[in-house]
């Protein structure tokens, strides 16, 4: 039987995921006073975390502006991989493209059955979505909200209590809870 080829990007992805988890734990503690410690990394989810009050789980994913941007970032960081920079442009519709990819990714994550075991053991978890776009800003968020408002969320399994987007701002990692408009909130409350 042939040996399975190891993904050379996996160690980089693991470090990135651990970075986002650690930054989120710091951010969450500064906002709520609740301090989590990572107790295991089963994959999925990326981390089981415990505080004095509870144990929960965190899943991490990234919403890339485009497949080309993802290849640019990963190939630049991966050892023994030739860097594949994104082309020079011109670029149009960047916010629309990021918004559509975010909503599609969010729908996939909310629909996945692979979180059932963590959900059964620890309850609803936390989803962190790293926004990977060089053009990410408030306008992108408005477009993301507009696309999400048109998305059918009926396949949401109800495994996540919170979804946070993560992005770079003033040379630090920031987090913002991703909220839907009232009609979707009302639907989610029934899950």
C-alpha positions as CSV (number, residue, x, y, z in Angstrom):
1,X,0.0,0.0,0.0
2,X,1.5,3.4,-1.0
3,X,2.3,5.8,1.8
4,X,0.0,8.8,2.1
5,X,1.8,12.0,1.1
6,X,2.1,14.4,4.0
7,X,0.5,17.8,3.4
8,X,3.5,20.2,3.8
9,X,1.0,23.0,4.5
10,X,-0.5,21.3,7.5
11,X,2.1,22.5,10.0
12,X,1.6,26.0,8.8
13,X,-2.1,25.7,9.0
14,X,-1.8,24.2,12.5
15,X,0.3,27.2,13.7
16,X,-2.2,29.6,12.1
17,X,-5.1,27.9,13.8
18,X,-3.3,27.9,17.2
19,X,-2.5,31.6,16.7
20,X,-6.2,32.5,16.1
21,X,-7.3,30.4,19.1
22,X,-4.7,32.0,21.4
23,X,-5.6,35.5,20.2
24,X,-9.3,34.8,20.6
25,X,-8.8,33.5,24.1
26,X,-6.9,36.7,25.0
27,X,-9.6,38.8,23.3
28,X,-12.4,37.0,25.0
29,X,-10.8,37.2,28.4
30,X,-10.3,41.0,28.0
31,X,-14.0,41.4,27.1
32,X,-15.7,39.0,29.5
33,X,-13.2,38.1,32.2
34,X,-13.6,34.4,31.3
35,X,-10.2,32.8,30.7
36,X,-10.0,29.6,28.6
37,X,-7.1,27.1,28.5
38,X,-6.7,24.7,25.6
39,X,-7.0,21.2,27.0
40,X,-6.8,19.3,23.7
41,X,-6.7,19.6,19.9
42,X,-8.7,16.7,18.4
43,X,-9.4,18.2,14.9
44,X,-12.3,18.4,14.5
45,X,-12.8,20.7,16.3
46,X,-9.5,22.6,16.4
47,X,-9.6,23.0,20.2
48,X,-11.4,21.9,23.4
49,X,-11.1,24.8,25.8
50,X,-11.9,25.0,29.5
51,X,-12.5,27.9,31.9
52,X,-13.5,28.0,35.6
53,X,-17.1,28.1,34.4
54,X,-17.4,25.7,31.5
55,X,-15.8,23.5,28.8
56,X,-16.5,24.3,25.2
57,X,-14.9,23.9,21.8
58,X,-13.5,26.1,19.0
59,X,-13.5,25.5,15.3
60,X,-11.3,27.7,13.0
61,X,-11.7,28.3,9.3
62,X,-10.6,31.0,6.8
63,X,-12.6,32.9,4.2
64,X,-10.2,33.8,1.5
65,X,-10.9,36.5,-1.1
66,X,-10.1,34.0,-3.8
67,X,-8.4,30.7,-4.5
68,X,-5.5,32.7,-5.9
69,X,-5.1,34.7,-2.7
70,X,-5.2,31.5,-0.7
71,X,-2.5,29.9,-2.9
72,X,-0.4,33.1,-2.7
73,X,-0.5,33.1,1.2
74,X,0.0,29.4,1.7
75,X,2.7,29.0,-1.0
76,X,4.6,31.9,0.5
77,X,4.7,30.3,3.9
78,X,5.0,26.7,3.0
79,X,8.5,25.1,3.1
80,X,9.8,23.6,-0.2
81,X,6.9,25.2,-2.1
82,X,7.4,27.7,-4.9
83,X,5.6,31.0,-4.1
84,X,2.6,31.5,-6.4
85,X,1.8,35.2,-6.1
86,X,-1.6,36.5,-7.0
87,X,-1.6,38.3,-10.4
88,X,-1.1,42.0,-10.6
89,X,-4.8,42.8,-11.4
90,X,-6.8,44.9,-12.1
91,X,-9.3,43.7,-9.5
92,X,-13.0,44.4,-9.5
93,X,-15.8,43.2,-7.2
94,X,-13.5,42.3,-4.4
95,X,-16.1,42.9,-1.6
96,X,-18.7,40.9,-3.5
97,X,-16.4,38.0,-4.1
98,X,-15.3,37.9,-0.5
99,X,-18.9,38.2,0.7
100,X,-20.1,35.4,-1.5
101,X,-17.2,33.1,-0.4
102,X,-17.8,33.9,3.2
103,X,-21.5,33.1,3.1
104,X,-20.8,29.8,1.2
105,X,-18.1,28.8,3.7
106,X,-20.3,29.7,6.7
107,X,-23.1,27.6,5.3
108,X,-20.8,24.6,4.9
109,X,-19.4,25.0,8.4
110,X,-22.9,25.4,10.0
111,X,-24.1,22.3,8.1
112,X,-21.3,19.9,8.8
113,X,-22.1,16.7,10.7
114,X,-18.5,16.3,11.9
115,X,-19.1,18.5,14.9
116,X,-21.8,16.2,16.3
117,X,-19.5,14.4,18.8
118,X,-18.1,17.7,20.2
119,X,-21.6,19.1,20.4
120,X,-22.9,16.1,22.2
121,X,-20.0,16.1,24.7
122,X,-19.6,19.9,25.3
123,X,-22.6,21.6,23.9
124,X,-22.6,24.4,21.3
125,X,-19.2,25.6,20.2
126,X,-17.5,28.7,18.8
127,X,-16.6,29.2,15.2
128,X,-13.8,31.6,14.3
129,X,-13.7,32.7,10.7
130,X,-10.5,34.4,9.6
131,X,-11.2,37.0,7.0
132,X,-8.4,36.7,4.4
133,X,-8.7,39.6,2.0
134,X,-6.3,42.5,1.4
135,X,-9.4,44.6,0.8
136,X,-11.4,43.7,3.9
137,X,-13.1,46.6,5.6
138,X,-16.6,47.8,6.7
139,X,-17.9,47.8,3.2
140,X,-17.0,44.1,2.9
141,X,-18.9,43.4,6.1
142,X,-22.0,45.2,4.7
143,X,-21.8,43.0,1.6
144,X,-21.3,39.9,3.7
145,X,-24.4,40.9,5.7
146,X,-26.4,41.4,2.5
147,X,-25.4,38.0,1.1
148,X,-26.1,36.3,4.4
149,X,-29.6,37.9,4.5
150,X,-30.3,36.2,1.1
151,X,-28.9,32.8,2.2
152,X,-31.0,29.9,3.2
153,X,-29.7,28.7,6.6
154,X,-32.1,25.8,7.0
155,X,-29.2,23.3,7.0
156,X,-27.6,24.9,10.1
157,X,-27.2,22.0,12.6
158,X,-27.2,24.3,15.6
159,X,-23.7,23.2,16.7
160,X,-22.4,26.8,17.2
161,X,-23.4,29.2,19.9
162,X,-21.3,32.0,18.4
163,X,-19.6,32.9,15.2
164,X,-16.8,35.4,15.2
165,X,-15.0,36.9,12.3
166,X,-11.3,37.7,12.8
167,X,-9.3,40.2,10.9
168,X,-6.1,42.3,11.2
169,X,-6.6,45.9,12.4
170,X,-3.8,48.3,13.5
171,X,-1.3,45.5,13.5
172,X,-3.3,43.2,15.8
173,X,-5.9,40.5,15.5
174,X,-9.4,41.7,16.1
175,X,-12.6,39.7,16.6
176,X,-16.2,40.7,16.0
177,X,-19.3,38.5,16.7
178,X,-21.0,37.8,13.4
179,X,-24.7,38.6,13.9
180,X,-27.5,38.1,11.5
181,X,-30.5,40.3,11.1
182,X,-33.6,39.7,13.3
183,X,-35.5,37.3,11.0
184,X,-32.4,34.9,10.9
185,X,-31.9,35.4,14.7
186,X,-35.4,34.3,15.3
187,X,-35.0,31.3,13.1
188,X,-31.7,30.3,14.8
189,X,-33.3,30.6,18.3
190,X,-35.5,27.6,17.3
191,X,-32.5,25.4,16.6
